[in-house]
Amino acid sequence: MSATATAPARRRAVRARPAAGARRKTLLWIAKHAITIVLCIIFIAPLVFVFLTALMTDEQALTSELWPQTWNWSNFAAVFAKSKLVQWTLNTFLYAALATTFTLLSSIPVAYALARFRFRGRKLAFLLVITTMMLPPQVVAVPVYLIWARFDLTDSLWPLILPMLLGDAFSIFLLRQFLVTIPRDYTDAARVDGCSDVKTLFKVILPMARPAIAAVALFQFFYCWNDYYGPLLYAGVDQEGWTLSLGLATFKAFHSVQWNLTMAATLLVTAPVIVIFFLAQKVFIEGVTLTGVKG
């Protein structure tokens, strides 16, 4: 009887061992990634709060309740009806796309020259580029505005787009730091084959620098997408020329009591940036991590 009675107990003990091992592994995994889990919660919690508030009624959004009593998807349609969100999105995309394109066209040749050419004053030129990164834009806002006013280009986004044709200091710095890490054997072999400096840039350097170029493009695109100070200064009073950041600030001012609509508008503005980042995060992270710090 004792042997018969102990057999089920043994089987239960054998089954309990894998379960205990699985729990142990789970606890170890949680302990190992505790900081990462906490950081994820910290970053995701505001987005969840915005999403849930965007689906509440106007009355519930002002209460302490965190879960919507009814899921009001019509709040997103109300945002489009009460604002020029479509026009603001088009203006923002035009601003970000043109500024990013002009930045790449102007910054890549400068970074290539600073990284590959040997000429007198090269280090001084690079130092001047870095120095311009330390100059706050507010310091030169008034004289720059007066210059664009003489060309009658205020009340538009062109004063924010056209300067990108002259290069961006941060983009030049980032690209230059990546280009100096590319071995000179590649460019020397291209010159032996008869390639000019321009052809070497397009045929050899640019294909190898795609991660850095993608990172610079994303940095510039996100900056323009979220830019508020520039459009506030130059876009004027006509809502047809506003960007999303400026329009969202005005929308919050007019609908500050309707927090559900404000959160819905905020979610609509941030959603494209989140989608773009997740689609391009691999090349973005690769470009940032591969950017060297060689002098």
C-alpha positions in Angstrom: 0.0 0.0 0.0 2.8 2.4 0.8 4.5 1.8 -2.5 1.2 2.3 -4.3 0.4 5.5 -2.4 3.8 7.0 -3.0 3.7 6.5 -6.8 1.2 9.4 -7.5 3.1 11.6 -5.1 6.3 10.9 -7.1 4.5 11.7 -10.4 3.2 15.0 -8.9 6.7 15.8 -7.7 8.2 15.1 -11.2 5.5 17.3 -12.8 6.2 20.1 -10.2 9.9 20.3 -11.0 9.5 21.7 -14.6 6.9 24.2 -13.3 9.2 25.3 -10.5 12.1 25.6 -13.0 9.9 27.6 -15.4 8.9 30.0 -12.6 12.6 30.3 -11.5 13.6 31.2 -15.1 10.8 33.7 -15.3 11.8 35.4 -12.0 15.4 35.5 -13.1 14.4 37.0 -16.5 12.3 39.7 -14.7 15.2 40.4 -12.3 17.7 40.7 -15.1 15.5 43.0 -17.2 13.9 44.9 -14.4 15.3 48.3 -15.4 14.4 47.8 -19.0 10.8 46.8 -18.0 10.5 49.9 -15.8 11.8 52.2 -18.5 9.3 50.6 -21.0 6.5 51.3 -18.6 7.6 54.8 -18.1 7.7 55.5 -21.8 4.6 53.6 -22.8 2.3 54.7 -19.9 1.8 58.3 -21.3 0.9 57.0 -24.7 -1.6 54.6 -23.2 -3.0 57.5 -21.1 -3.4 59.7 -24.2 -5.0 56.9 -26.1 -7.6 56.1 -23.4 -8.4 59.8 -22.8 -8.9 60.4 -26.5 -11.7 57.8 -26.5 -13.5 59.2 -23.5 -16.5 61.6 -23.4 -15.9 65.2 -22.6 -17.4 64.7 -19.1 -15.4 61.6 -18.2 -12.1 63.1 -19.4 -12.1 65.6 -16.5 -12.6 62.9 -13.9 -10.1 60.5 -12.2 -11.4 57.5 -14.2 -8.7 55.9 -16.4 -10.8 53.5 -18.4 -13.3 54.8 -21.0 -16.9 54.1 -20.1 -17.8 54.2 -23.8 -15.3 54.0 -26.7 -15.9 57.3 -28.6 -14.0 56.8 -31.9 -15.9 59.7 -33.3 -13.5 62.0 -31.3 -10.9 61.6 -34.1 -13.5 62.6 -36.7 -14.4 65.7 -34.6 -10.7 66.7 -34.6 -10.7 66.8 -38.4 -14.0 68.7 -38.4 -12.9 71.4 -35.9 -9.4 72.0 -37.3 -7.4 72.1 -40.5 -5.5 69.0 -39.6 -5.2 67.7 -43.2 -3.7 71.1 -44.4 -1.4 71.2 -41.4 -0.2 67.7 -42.1 0.6 68.5 -45.7 2.4 71.7 -44.7 4.5 69.8 -42.2 5.3 67.0 -44.6 6.3 69.5 -47.2 8.5 71.4 -44.7 10.1 68.3 -43.4 10.7 66.6 -46.7 12.2 69.6 -48.5 14.3 70.6 -45.5 15.6 67.0 -45.2 16.4 66.8 -48.9 18.2 70.1 -49.0 20.1 69.2 -45.8 21.5 66.0 -47.4 22.3 67.7 -50.7 24.3 70.4 -49.0 25.8 68.5 -46.0 27.1 65.4 -47.7 29.7 67.2 -49.9 30.9 69.4 -47.0 31.3 66.3 -44.8 33.1 64.5 -47.6 35.5 67.3 -48.1 36.2 67.6 -44.4 36.7 63.9 -44.0 38.8 63.1 -47.2 40.5 66.2 -48.5 43.8 67.5 -47.2 43.9 71.3 -47.3 45.2 74.1 -45.2 42.7 75.2 -42.7 40.7 72.0 -42.7 40.7 71.6 -38.9 39.8 75.3 -38.5 36.8 74.9 -40.9 35.6 71.8 -39.0 36.0 73.8 -35.7 33.8 76.6 -37.2 31.2 74.1 -38.1 31.1 72.7 -34.6 31.0 76.3 -33.2 27.8 77.1 -35.1 26.1 74.2 -33.2 26.6 76.2 -30.0 24.9 79.3 -31.2 21.2 79.4 -30.1 18.9 80.3 -33.0 17.1 82.9 -30.8 20.3 85.0 -30.7 20.1 85.7 -34.5 16.3 85.5 -34.8 15.7 89.3 -35.2 18.4 90.0 -37.9 17.5 86.8 -39.8 13.8 87.7 -39.8 14.6 91.2 -41.1 16.6 89.6 -44.0 13.7 87.4 -45.0 11.3 90.3 -44.6 13.2 92.2 -47.2 12.8 89.3 -49.6 9.1 89.3 -48.8 9.2 85.6 -47.8 7.7 85.9 -44.3 4.3 84.5 -43.6 5.5 81.3 -45.2 7.7 78.3 -44.5 10.4 79.1 -47.0 12.6 80.9 -44.5 12.9 77.6 -42.7 13.5 75.5 -45.8 15.9 77.6 -48.0 18.6 77.9 -45.3 19.0 74.1 -45.4 20.6 74.5 -48.8 23.6 76.0 -46.9 24.0 72.9 -44.8 23.3 71.9 -41.2 26.1 71.9 -38.7 24.9 68.8 -36.8 24.4 66.8 -40.0 27.8 67.8 -41.3 29.4 66.7 -38.0 27.6 63.4 -37.9 28.4 62.5 -41.5 32.0 63.6 -41.2 32.5 61.4 -38.2 31.2 58.4 -40.1 33.1 59.1 -43.3 36.5 59.2 -41.5 35.9 55.6 -40.4 35.8 54.4 -44.0 39.2 53.0 -44.9 41.1 55.1 -47.5 41.9 51.9 -49.4 38.5 52.1 -51.1 38.9 55.6 -52.3 42.5 55.0 -53.3 41.4 52.0 -55.4 38.7 54.1 -57.0 41.3 56.7 -58.0 43.5 54.1 -59.4 40.6 53.0 -61.6 40.3 56.5 -62.9 37.4 57.8 -60.8 37.3 61.5 -60.0 36.5 62.8 -56.5 32.8 63.3 -57.5 32.5 59.9 -59.0 34.2 58.3 -56.0 31.7 60.1 -53.7 28.7 58.7 -55.6 30.0 55.3 -56.5 32.0 54.3 -53.4 31.3 56.6 -50.4 27.6 57.1 -50.6 26.7 53.3 -50.8 28.9 52.7 -47.8 27.5 55.6 -45.8 23.8 54.8 -46.2 23.3 54.0 -42.5 24.7 57.4 -41.5 22.8 59.2 -44.2 19.6 57.5 -43.1 20.3 58.5 -39.5 20.9 62.2 -40.5 17.7 62.2 -42.6 15.6 60.9 -39.8 17.1 63.3 -37.3 16.3 66.2 -39.6 12.9 65.0 -40.5 11.9 64.5 -36.9 13.3 67.9 -36.0 11.2 69.7 -38.7 8.1 67.6 -37.9 8.3 68.7 -34.2 9.6 72.3 -34.9 7.4 74.9 -33.1 9.6 77.9 -32.8 10.3 78.3 -36.5 6.7 78.1 -37.8 5.6 80.3 -34.9 8.0 83.0 -36.1 7.5 82.7 -39.9 4.2 81.0 -40.7 2.0 84.0 -40.0 -1.5 84.3 -38.8 -3.2 82.4 -41.7 -4.0 78.9 -40.5 -3.6 77.6 -44.1 0.2 77.9 -43.7 0.6 76.4 -40.2 2.3 73.2 -39.3 1.1 70.5 -37.0 3.0 71.7 -34.0 1.7 75.2 -34.3 -1.8 74.1 -35.1 -1.9 71.6 -32.2 -0.8 74.4 -29.8 -3.6 76.6 -31.1 -6.1 73.7 -31.0 -5.2 73.1 -27.3 -5.8 76.8 -26.6 -9.3 76.8 -28.1 -10.3 73.3 -26.8 -8.4 73.2 -23.5 -11.6 72.1 -21.7 -12.3 69.3 -24.1 -9.4 67.1 -23.1 -10.7 64.2 -25.1 -10.4 66.1 -28.3 -7.0 67.5 -27.3 -5.7 64.1 -26.6 -7.1 62.8 -29.9 -5.4 65.6 -31.8 -2.1 64.9 -30.0 -2.4 61.2 -30.9 -3.0 62.0 -34.5 0.0 64.3 -34.6 2.4 61.9 -33.0 1.3 58.7 -34.8 3.1 59.4 -38.1 6.4 60.0 -36.3 6.1 56.7 -34.3 5.2 54.7 -37.4 8.1 56.2 -39.4 10.6 55.5 -36.5 9.5 51.8 -36.2 9.7 51.3 -39.9 13.2 52.8 -40.1 14.5 51.9 -36.6 16.9 49.3 -37.9 18.8 51.6 -40.2 18.5 54.5 -37.8 20.1 52.6 -34.9 22.7 51.1 -37.3 23.7 54.6 -38.5 23.9 56.0 -35.0 26.0 53.1 -33.6 28.3 53.0 -36.6 29.1 56.7 -36.5 32.7 56.9 -35.4 34.3 59.4 -33.1 37.7 59.4 -34.9 39.2 62.9 -35.3 
